Amino acid sequence: MFMVRIFQPTPILPNSAIELDDNAFNHIVRVLRMKQGESITLFDGSNTVTPATISQINKKSLIVETANSVVENRESSLNIHLGQVLSRGEKMEFTIQKSVELGVNSITPLLSERCGVKLDTDRLDKKVQQWQKIAQSACEQCGRNIIPTINPIEKLDDWCANLDDYLKLTLHPRAKHGINQLNLSNSNIALLIGPEGGLTEAEITMTIQHQFIEILLGPRVLRTETVALSAITALQVKFGDLG
């Protein structure tokens, strides 16, 4: 039976009566129209889950009784850090949502020369907050109990220069081999996905200088949001927990 999963940003005390936050109240009471006595599952990002029962529904508050918390690890053995150049419209939201479902651990939105998104600093900061909520919702849906981090937006060259502990991968149609030919000795993977117009020659040279390995997904040209999800899936099938 499907169990409603709710993320709470503060530590959840087992065997206690706790008041859920406003987001949980709106979702449980106003959207799902759940009633007193019904069961939900809570998680707080600590890789545990806590069964709970709705005990009180007031006009603006919701109280639940929690049971014992249990560890429930659904994380991949791969630590994938996705560097995604900003894409337009809902494409970025789609990429974040689906990459979280596929097991990415962190995402850094990037600015490149051919990035088609032009927003001021305040709007970019609000976008990051919005994307973090999308990551949270994706975890509620897919069963992950650790929320991936959406990092502040960075310039492409700054991000590429600070990945010393990662195996660095990027997609390019001129690459000689694909993911199946990789010899993976490092579970920390930084995956760079460029913009819809591709990286410039100067940016490609820069990634090579920072020891990025170029890989090929296949004979077809994929859209930026398709590339990210295809590459993550291939990595998880070959080295992670999909199969």
C-alpha positions in Angstrom: 0.0 0.0 0.0 1.3 3.5 -0.9 2.4 5.4 2.2 2.5 9.2 2.2 6.1 10.4 2.8 6.7 13.8 4.3 10.1 15.6 4.7 10.6 17.7 7.8 13.6 20.0 7.9 14.2 19.6 11.6 15.2 16.4 13.5 12.3 14.1 14.1 11.9 12.7 17.7 10.7 9.1 17.9 7.8 8.2 20.2 6.7 11.8 20.6 3.9 14.2 19.7 5.2 16.7 17.2 3.7 19.5 15.1 4.5 19.4 11.4 5.5 22.5 9.4 3.2 24.5 7.2 4.2 22.8 4.0 3.3 19.4 5.5 0.0 20.8 6.9 -1.0 22.1 3.5 -0.1 18.9 1.7 -1.7 16.5 4.1 -4.8 18.4 5.1 -5.6 20.6 2.1 -4.3 18.6 -0.8 -4.6 15.0 0.3 -7.5 15.6 2.8 -6.2 13.1 5.2 -8.0 12.5 8.5 -7.2 11.9 12.1 -5.9 8.3 12.7 -4.4 7.9 9.3 -0.7 6.9 8.9 2.2 8.7 7.2 6.0 8.3 7.1 8.3 11.1 8.1 12.0 11.6 7.2 14.4 14.4 8.0 17.4 13.8 5.8 19.3 11.7 8.3 18.7 8.5 6.3 16.1 7.3 8.8 12.3 7.0 8.4 9.8 7.4 11.2 6.2 6.0 11.0 3.6 8.5 12.4 -0.1 8.7 13.0 -2.2 11.9 12.6 -3.5 12.6 16.1 -4.8 16.2 15.8 -5.9 18.4 12.9 -6.6 22.0 14.0 -7.5 25.0 11.9 -3.8 25.8 11.2 -1.8 23.0 12.7 -1.3 19.3 12.5 0.0 17.1 15.3 1.3 13.5 14.8 2.4 10.8 17.1 5.7 9.3 16.0 6.9 5.7 16.4 10.4 4.3 16.5 12.8 5.6 13.7 14.6 3.1 11.6 17.5 3.4 9.2 16.4 2.9 5.6 19.3 3.4 3.2 18.4 3.8 -0.5 21.5 5.6 -1.6 23.7 4.5 -4.4 27.4 3.5 -3.9 28.2 6.2 -6.4 28.6 9.8 -5.3 27.5 11.7 -8.4 27.9 15.5 -8.5 26.1 16.9 -11.5 27.3 20.1 -13.0 24.5 21.2 -15.3 24.7 24.4 -17.4 21.4 26.3 -16.9 18.7 25.3 -19.4 15.5 27.3 -20.2 12.0 27.0 -18.9 11.0 23.8 -17.2 13.9 21.8 -18.6 16.1 22.6 -15.6 13.4 21.6 -13.2 12.9 18.4 -15.1 16.6 17.6 -15.0 16.8 18.2 -11.3 13.8 16.2 -10.5 14.7 13.1 -12.5 18.4 13.2 -11.6 17.5 13.1 -7.9 15.2 10.1 -8.6 18.2 8.4 -10.3 20.5 8.9 -7.3 22.5 12.1 -7.9 24.0 13.4 -4.6 24.5 17.0 -5.5 23.8 19.4 -8.3 25.6 22.6 -9.2 23.8 24.9 -11.8 26.4 26.4 -14.1 26.8 29.5 -16.2 28.7 29.1 -19.5 29.2 31.3 -22.6 26.3 29.8 -24.5 24.0 29.6 -21.5 20.6 30.8 -22.7 19.3 31.9 -19.3 19.8 35.5 -18.3 18.6 36.4 -14.8 19.7 38.8 -12.1 21.3 37.7 -8.9 18.1 37.8 -6.8 16.1 35.8 -9.3 18.9 33.2 -9.6 19.0 32.8 -5.8 15.2 32.3 -5.8 15.6 29.7 -8.5 18.1 27.7 -6.4 15.6 27.7 -3.5 12.9 26.5 -5.9 15.2 23.8 -7.2 16.0 22.6 -3.7 12.2 22.2 -3.0 12.0 20.2 -6.2 14.8 17.9 -5.0 12.9 17.5 -1.7 9.7 16.6 -3.4 11.5 14.1 -5.7 12.9 12.4 -2.5 9.4 12.2 -1.0 8.1 10.5 -4.2 11.0 8.1 -4.9 11.8 7.0 -1.4 15.2 8.6 -0.8 15.9 9.6 2.7 18.8 12.0 2.1 18.0 15.2 0.3 20.6 16.0 -2.4 22.1 19.5 -2.2 21.4 22.1 -4.9 24.5 24.3 -4.7 24.7 28.0 -5.5 25.1 28.8 -9.2 28.7 28.9 -10.3 30.7 29.9 -13.4 31.7 26.9 -15.4 35.5 27.4 -15.1 35.2 27.9 -11.3 33.4 24.7 -10.9 35.8 22.7 -13.1 38.8 24.0 -11.1 37.5 22.6 -7.7 36.9 18.9 -8.3 40.2 17.4 -7.1 38.6 14.3 -5.4 36.4 13.4 -8.4 36.6 11.4 -11.6 35.6 14.1 -14.0 33.4 13.2 -17.0 31.9 15.2 -19.8 30.0 14.3 -23.0 31.4 15.0 -26.4 30.5 13.5 -29.8 34.2 13.2 -30.7 35.0 10.9 -27.7 36.5 7.6 -28.5 34.7 5.5 -25.9 31.6 5.3 -23.8 30.8 4.6 -20.2 31.1 0.9 -20.6 34.8 1.3 -21.4 35.5 3.4 -18.2 37.8 1.9 -15.6 36.2 3.3 -12.5 38.5 3.5 -9.5 36.8 6.4 -7.8 33.2 6.3 -6.7 33.1 10.2 -6.6 32.0 11.3 -10.1 31.7 14.8 -11.4 29.5 14.8 -14.5 29.5 18.0 -16.6 26.5 18.6 -18.9 26.8 21.6 -21.3 24.1 24.0 -22.6 21.8 23.4 -25.6 24.3 25.1 -27.9 27.2 23.0 -26.5 30.4 24.2 -24.9 32.7 26.6 -26.9 36.1 25.4 -28.1 37.7 27.5 -25.3 35.5 25.8 -22.7 36.3 22.3 -24.1 40.0 23.1 -23.9 39.5 24.3 -20.3 37.8 21.0 -19.3 40.7 19.0 -20.9 43.2 21.1 -18.9 41.3 20.2 -15.8 41.5 16.5 -16.7 37.9 15.9 -17.7 37.5 12.6 -19.6 35.3 12.9 -22.7 32.8 10.1 -23.1 30.2 9.2 -25.8 26.7 8.0 -25.2 25.9 6.9 -28.7 25.5 7.9 -32.3 22.6 10.3 -31.8 22.6 13.9 -30.6 20.6 14.3 -27.4 19.1 17.3 -25.9 20.7 18.7 -22.8 18.0 17.4 -20.4 18.2 14.0 -22.1 22.0 13.8 -21.9 22.1 14.3 -18.2 19.5 11.6 -17.4 21.0 9.1 -19.9 24.5 9.5 -18.6 23.4 9.1 -14.9 21.4 6.0 -15.8 24.3 4.5 -17.7 26.6 5.1 -14.8 24.2 3.6 -12.3 23.6 0.6 -14.4 27.4 0.0 -15.0 28.7 0.9 -11.5 25.8 1.8 -9.2 22.5 0.3 -8.1 20.4 0.1 -11.2 20.1 -3.1 -13.1 
